[in-house]
Amino acid sequence: MTDAPEDAVARIVELKAEALAAIAAADDTPALNDVRVRFTGKRSVLADLQKGMRDLTPDERKERGQALNSFRAAFDAAYQAREEQLAGAALAARLEAERLDLTLPPRHRPRGRPNLLTQVEHEMLEVFIGMGYRVAEGPEAEAGLFNFDLLNIESDHPARQEMDTIYVAGFDDVVLRTHTSPVQARVMAVQDPPIAVVCPGRTYRADAVDATHSPVFSQVEGLVIGEDITMGDLRGTLLAFSRALFGADRQIRLRPSHFPFTEPSAEVDVSFDGPGGNHGWLEILGAGMVDPNVLSMSGIEPERYAGFAFGIGIERVAMLRYGVTDIREFFEADARFLAHF
Ligand code: PHE
């Protein structure tokens, strides 16, 4: 520092004005930091003027010291004020950018729901679970042993053809189950009476598709075995079921029928009141007393135990209950149909 001491004091006053202007002009924190380095850093003019103090007379030193203090005080105050200002502005900008508008209406998210068939299946199972039944399930690709043989349907029995069985290629005697009765055969094979099970699930038959037929459909079948089980128990059970599903005023009627695994067998109709005072009967299921031969094939003594069984088509119940006139509606996955229920 070679300037005369008075020039140095004037220079400090000038520097103060320059520094305050630079602080005011810094428009973000990094720029402000640059100002500090430029005016007060180790290699700044100010640092040189400070170092030069030791070469001064006491009076000169005092004068320059006051000038430097005044610079420092003004600089620090302005710097701190600007720093706070810039930090406040940065925060405000961030809050603005990340702002959530809590008054916006929520976006509509459509919700899925179980298919009508699933709903009806659950409703049916609820009724039986309420009566003390257990739910049992089995495979859809089933051994002929369970689908036919143990149910009294021998290999030359016409029912094998009537059921339009779909065989699984490459396997000996494996079919897509034509009913859920094989699950009952599986339960009887491992469980001793008393037995009360319902068996829901998909079933398959090589039927051509039309308004009332589908090669894939579903059933809930039931089986009860115990001592002193009678046809009266079957009737009471099915009446309670029909009333739970279709209405408390319903009646049922049993018509003689034939199934290889039950004797006697019945088709069961439920009463309905149609439009215009129309009364009538609608068939809803097949049922019967378990054939003694079926019991003994499963190792259950027919002299001691008796049982009943029934098989209900879930599609049929859903169609009657909800006025669906075409079975294909259940499988076509048309969102408008599905959203209806
Ligand atoms: N398994 C029979 C069917 O699918 C229904 C049925 C079950 C009939 C139990 C009587 C007893 O056609």
Boltz pocket constraint, residues with backbone or C-beta under 6 A from the ligand:
constraints:
  - pocket:
      binder: B
      contacts: [[A, 178], [A, 179], [A, 180], [A, 181], [A, 221], [A, 222], [A, 259], [A, 262], [A, 266], [A, 286], [A, 287], [A, 288], [A, 309], [A, 310], [A, 311], [A, 312]]
      max_distance: 6.0
